[in-house]
Amino acid sequence: MRNNKLRTFLTGFAVAWGIFMLIILLGMARGVTNSFNSNRSSERSSRLNVYQGVTTEPFRGYKEGRMVQPNMDDISNLQHDLPGIVEDVASYKYLPSTTISSSKDYVSASPQGVFPAEKEMYDLTISHGRFINDADIRYNRKVMVLGKENAKLLFGSEDKAVGQRLSAMGLSWLVVGVHEHRWITDIYIPFTTAMSLAGTDGKVSNLQVKLKGLSTQEDADRAETAVRENLAKAHTYSPDDKNALHIYNRFSSYLKESTAFNILNMSVWIIGIFTLLSGIVGVSNIMFVSVRERTHEIGIRRAIGAKPSNILTQIVTESVAITTMFGYIGIVLGMAVMQIASNIIGENDVMKNPTISLSIAIEVTIVLIIAGALAGLFPAIKATKVKPVEALRDE
């Protein structure tokens, strides 16, 4: 390596470039995966969303074309009838835009009636006070949870909002909490209070059914079928009529997305390894040249008693040294670039923290060592077959 600096550098550069591109690709794939995982709430992925629909089949004397809309009775019935499948049922209700005012200022907003589960579903952080609780739902309390920006506008500071009163829809409301989120700024009130104000005869626009014990697609399909049959019985339509109530299975979508990201990661590894392969082939070719140049040396060593394993070890070690040394340069440069990219990108919904973890660095190191060993193996095998007499006679 010292005697052939230029040749070693050019050969090693190909290895460093291959590893550098592998690190960049892995970092980008990791960033996209991190963004997917951070935007996916475990609360949301295990839920069925049920929306109103229109029947397309006649059933028990009813004609097709009948509108079916979920109601508040479905919330309690699903929990009571399917205790082994359904963990919780929630819904939400948007009220019309209204003026919400304090003694200092006012805002125009559409309060959203929610259940306590809303906090976990959307990963809301409560910076002050609390969120809507079961007692608020049970007693139709007139309480509000404000977004951080609205709290600042109405009270001058978010830490002064909790315990204060607001006026909205002709009623006085108690502020019980302030939440913060990257993009959600909604104002929340208890779901039952919103339903009372809306006067919708118990009809809701959707149901959010949280399921238990989901791990496979079969579990998700079985739970969806049970929920569909229960709702079909309650609203008197055919269980096979999937247009009567539209059901969106979030867990099925999550499994498909997870499979897609696994394929993405596998594809990145394949592309990166093929990129690295061009450098490894270069190392192998150089080692063949090195074996040819050192035929005399190998012959002398064999003549004075060197075993084939000694020759094999020398050639493989040199190959691993070139590959590992320049490979580490590629790893360091790749990690530095991804760290800079992470600082520039920051909190992004498309890519988040595209840096390389220690586990991935170890995996790449193992790939380097194996690749270096393979690159030197065939030239080393050729070197062990050199006969001492012919090697000493070689010009």
N, C-alpha and C positions, 0 to 999 in steps of 0.2 A: 504493500500500500504506500510506503514511503518512497519507494523507487519509481512508482508510476502514479504520481500525484494527479496529473491531468486526467488520465484514464480512470482513476478511482473516483475523481470528482464528477466526471461526466456520467459515469455509471451510477454513482450514488445520487446524483441530482434526479435521475429518473425515478428512483425509489422514493426520495423525499417528496417529489411532486405527486406521485401516486398516493402516498400516505396523507399528504396535505389535502388533496381532493377528497379522500375518504373521510377525513375529519370534518371538512366543510359540509359534505353531504349529510353525514350523521348529525352534525349540529343543527342543520336546517330541519331535518326530519324530527329531531328531538324538540325543537322549538315549536313546530306545528303540533306535535303530540301533546306537549305541555299546555299549549293554548286550548286544545280540545278538552283535555282533562280538567283544566281550571274552569272552563265554561260549562262543563257538565256537572250538575249537582246530583249527588246520589239520591236525593229526594225526588228529583224530577225524572231520573232515568228508570225508576221503579214504578212509574205511574201510567195509568190509562187516562187519556183525555176523552171525554164523551161530549159530543155536540149534537144539537137538534138536527133532525132530518125529515124526510118524507118517505112514506111507505111505497114500495113498488109492487107489492103482492097483496091480493085480497086475503083476509084472515078472519074467520069466525063471524061472518056477516058484515065485516067492515070492507069497504072498497079500498083499492089502492089510491095513492095521492093524498093520504091523510098526514098532516104534520104531527110529528111527535117531538115533544120538548121535555127534557128532564126537569124534575122539580125537587123541592126540599125534602119530600118524603123519601126520595131515592137515596138521599144521604144517610138517613137512619136505617132504611131497609137493607141496603147493601152491607152495612156493618153488622146488622143483626143476622141476616140470612147466610152470609159467607164469612164467618169468623176465622176460618182456616186459610182464607185467601186474601181477604181485604183487611188491611191494617187501619186505614183511615180514609175518609172521604171528605173532600173540601170543594169549594167553589169560590167564585169571586163575582162581584157586581160593581160595574162602573156607574156612578151617578153622573147626571149632566153637569157641565161646567158651571161653577158657582163662585161667588166672591167669598173669600175667607179672610177675615180682618181681625187685627189686634188693635190695641190702643195706639200703636206706632205706625202700622202700615197695613197693606192688604195685598193678596195675590188672587189670581183667577186660576182655578184648578178643578179637576174632576176627581173627587175623592173616590177611593176604591174600597169596597167592602170585602174583607178577607177573613180567612180563618188563621189561627196561630201558625199553621204549617207553612204559610207563605214565607216566613222568615227563613226557614231551612231550604225551601225550594229554590230561592233565589240568592242564597248566601248573603242575606242582609246583615250588616254589622250595626248593632245598637250602640251608639256612642254615648247616649245619655238616656236614663230611664229604662223603659221596658217596651216590649212589643204587645200587640193584641193578645189577650189570654182567654182561656175557656170561660172565665167568669164574665168577661166583656160580652162574649157570644151569648151566654145563657141569659143574662139580664138586659140585653139590648142597650148597653151603656153608650152614652154619647162621649166617646173618647177618641183622640186622634194621635197618630204617630206621623211626624213630619220628616221630610227629607232635610238634610243638613242645610242646603242653600235656602230653602223656604224658612227654616227656623231662624237663620241669620237675618233674613229680610224682615220677618215679622216681629222679632224680639231683639234684634241688634247683635245677638250672640246665641249660638246653639246651646250653651250650657245654662242659659237663662230661660229656655223655653219650657222645660218640664215643670208641671204644676201651674202653668199659666192658662188663661181662658182665651178662647177664640169664638168669634161669631160667624156662623155659616148656616145657610138655609133656614134662617129665622130661629136658630137654636144656639145655645151656649155649649161649647165643647171644651173638655179638659185635655190638655196636651200631656200624654203619659210617656212619650218617648221620642227620640230623634234617631233616625237611621242614616247610614251612609253607604253608598255603592258607587261603582265606577260609572254607571250610566242610568240607574234607576233613581228617580226623584219623586216617585208617587207619594201621595198623602193617603194614609190608610185609616179606615174606621172598621168597627166590627161588622161582619157579614150580615148578621141578623138585623142590625140597626139600618144598614143600607137597604135591605129588602123591605123593611117597614116603611122607609121613606119613599122607595120606588113604587110600592103598591102593585106588585106583579102577580098577585094570587099564588105565590109560592113557586112560580116558574123561574128557572135559572137557565142561563145561556150555555152552561157547561158543567161537567163534573170532573173532578180530579181524584181519581181512585188510586190510592197508594196500595201496592200489593206486597205480599209477604213471600219470603223465601225464593226469590227468582235467581236462577243460575244458568239456565239453558233456554234455548228457543222453545223447547217443548213446554217448559214451565210457563213461559209467557203466553203461548197459544192456549194452554189449558185454562189459565186464569182469565184470559180475554173471553173465551167461550162461556165460562161460568158467569161472568158479569153480564155478557150479552143476553144469556138465557134468563137471568134474573130480571133485567130491565124489560125484556120482551114480555115476560109474564105480567109485570106490573103495568105496562102500557098497552097490553093486548095487541101484539103484532107478532108475525112469524119470526122465530129465532134465526131463521136462515136469511131474513131480509136485512142485509147489512147497510142499506140506505136509510132505514127507519131511524137509527141513531148512528152517527158516524163515530167510530172509536179509533183513536190514534194510540198505538202501542209504542210508548217511548222506549221500553226495554228492547223491543225488536230492533228499533232504529239504532239504539246504542250498540247492540251486538254487531250490526252491519257496519257501523262506523268503526268499531274496534277492529273488525276483520280487515277493513280497508287500511287502517293505520298499520296493522301488522304486516300487510302486504307491502305498504310503502317502506317500512323499515327493512324488510327483507330485500326489496328491490334496491334500496340504497346500498346495502352491504354487497349485493351482487355486482352493481355498477362500480362501486369503489374497489372491490377485489380485482375486477377485470382491469381497472385503471392501474392498480398496483402490479398486476401481472406483467405489464409491459416493462416495468422496471426490473422485475425479478428475472425475466428472460434475458435482459441486458446483463445482469449480474452473472447469470449462468454462462452466458457466452464469454464474458471476460474471464471467468474461472477456467473455462476450457482453454483459452489462450494462455492463461497463467500456467496451467498444467503443461502445455506444450513448451513454453519457454523454460520451465524448470525440469525438463526431462533429465538432464545431467544430474541435477541435485537429487532428484528422486532416485535415480539409479545408484548414486553413491550411498545414499541413506539405506537403500535396500541391501546394497553389497556389504555394508558394515553391521547389518543385523536389524534394521528397522522393520517392524511388523507392518502388514497392510493396514492394520487399525490405526497405527501412528500416522501414516500418510493420509488416511481417510479423515482422521480428526483434524489434521492441519488444514486441509482444503475446506472442510465444512466450517471450521472455526473462522477462517478468513472470510468466507461467504456470509456467515451470520454477523460477523463484526461490521462488514460494509453495510449490510442491510439494516442492522439495528442502529448503527451510528447515524446514518443519514435518515433512517425512518424516524428516529427521535427528533431530529431537526424538523421533519415534516409535522410531527405531532405537536411540538412546541409552537411552531408558526401557525398551525391550524387552530390550536386552542386560543392563541393570542388574537387571531382575527375574529373568532367567534365571540370572544369576550368583548372586543371592541364593538362588534355588531350588536351584542346584547345591550351594551350601554347606550348605543345610538337608538336602538329600537324601543327600549324601555318596556312599559306595560302595553302590549299590543294584542288585539283580539285575534290576529292572524298568526303571529309567531311570538312566543313568550320564552325568555331565558334559553336561547339556543346555544348554551354552553355544553361542554362535554364533561360528564361525570367521571369519577375515578374508575368506576366499573367498566365504562366504555374504553377508557385509556388502557386498562389492563387487558381487555379483549383485543384491542389493536396491537398491543405489545406481543401478545401470544401469537397473533397472526403474523407479525413481523418475524418472530423467531422461527416459526414453522416455515414461512416463506424463504427465509435465509438458508435454513437447513436444506430445503428441497432444491434451492438454486445451486447449492454446492455439492449436492449428493451425487449427481450424475458425473460431473467432472472428477469428483473424488473417487468414484468407482473406476473410472478410466485410469486414474493415476495409480490405483492399486494393481492394475493389470500390466503396468510397465515392467518388463523384464530387465534386471540389472545389466546384463551383458549388452543388450541392444541399446539401453539408455546411455551407457558409457561410450558406445560406438557412434551414437547419434551426433550429427553435425548440425 
